[in-house]
Amino acid sequence: MTGDPTECRNICIQCRVNTMQTIRDNHRSYDALQYPLIFWEGEDGFHLNIKQRNSTTGEETDQENATNDINNIGTAYILPSSYSGSPCHMHEYIQDAMTYVREYGRPDLFITFTCNPNWDEIKNLLFSGQTSMLCHDITAHVFKQKLKSLINLITHHLVFGKTRCCLYSVEWQKCGLQHAHILIWLVAKVHPEEMDKIISAEIPDQNANQELFAIVTTNMIHRPCGTLNMM
């Protein structure tokens, strides 16, 4: 994943001739693995000696975009904070988060929210035979709307009481689904004797609430992976 403190990755790909090949993270075939939304057809990414294309015809030219000569790499630019994902952009978010901490102290609630590929809003938009893992645009849009609804439920409907402020970050899990980390600052601080009213680590009574029992046992229990998972 981008940003992992790993100097050397052992990346193996399976070629169409059914052979295995080990590549580095700067190989032309790696971009399709790292950015499946951009290279959704599995095409090659950027590489040295890549050919330019004619802007009118789209055909490759004999002129190269880059060479092995370090003097031809070009000029380095610092991306501004208005460029999403740039170091300045992320640093600005960090400064905003630390401002909350400096003003209101540590957050009261830490909430996680994960995309569920079995949501009806996702399944209803799939064609016959499609799976959600092949339609990241659909899961991303549905997750975004669900996340906005959850934030609105917490901050405007006062589920946990009056809210001072909140912030969240969204990441893509290695399984391909979105996952959000949410921090909530409450006006009235949560006391130890109130924890059991907010947090529950118990499986609900199946006879008392069948729907809640099904939700918890399906989504909130970690099971063995692969063939060991009998569910």
Buried (B, 14 or more C-beta within 10 A) or exposed (E): EEEEEEEEEEBEBEEEEEEEEEBEEEBBBBBBBEEBEEBEEEEEBEBEEBEEEEEEEEEEEEEEBEEEEEEEEEEEEEEEBEEEEBEEBBEBEEEEBEEBEEEBEEBBBEBEBEBBBEBEBBBEBBEEEEEBEBBBEBBBBBBBEBBEEBBEEBBEEEEBBEBBBBBBEBEBEEEBBBBBEBBBBBEEEBEEEEEEEEEEEEEBEEEEEEEEBEEBEEEEEEEEEEEEEEE
